[in-house]
């Protein structure tokens, strides 16, 4: 929806500035490469991290940086297609790729936006950004392997998509507690529940491309357990620091920001691995 920026500013060395730089990058390939290279080069170097700096978004590059395509439409306007057809399979892969592209941006935003957290917080989210970039890369390569009617291959941007994940990012921009509660441990945790169901459908399709996508989802599900765990870790830490009851405050935040509730069945095994207690899992299955 936005034109690609020209003459981007030089890449900063400090990790939170670098997160802001790559968040504003509109080209997916450049964003993925930059995030991965930055993490490999600096991601474990706390000396390249200024936890106290109050950063400002760049005036010349809008946030988040993203390409002109896919066209963004309201969530209810995204067409649903069957994964049992070639076009439907491509649409499904594209939808997941779009989620992972947004997840890169969400992780980078968590790094630059909130000063004053422990160094481990920023390194945690930088690792998430690098892993989400890897997921996007896997899915984009898969899309490009799929034949398109009339010739050529599919690519990211070829289907309509919605902006629900980033909308919640904007709603929680002023409150790090809300961000940790409602993005990783709510919206991203929904992927823990949905992924096994998607994989079951792909196995029923049974084609080589369906099974290849199913294998990619194995990688994503494994890593997403860790990402949700990071959200749980920092939500719990923040609640402890601020004297908040985690369950009561979570209910308040869900209502305040109109966050979606989990859709059963919950993937209790994955959620427990990600740090949800039995009490929380029972709590999440009640009306909030």
Secondary structure as UniProt FT lines:
FT   HELIX           15..23
FT   HELIX           28..42
FT   TURN            43..44
FT   HELIX           46..48
FT   HELIX           75..77
FT   TURN            83..84
FT   HELIX           86..113
FT   HELIX           119..144
FT   TURN            149..150
FT   TURN            156..157
FT   HELIX           164..171
FT   TURN            172..174
FT   HELIX           176..179
FT   HELIX           180..188
FT   HELIX           189..205
FT   HELIX           208..242
FT   HELIX           246..257
FT   HELIX           268..273
FT   TURN            274..275
FT   HELIX           278..284
//
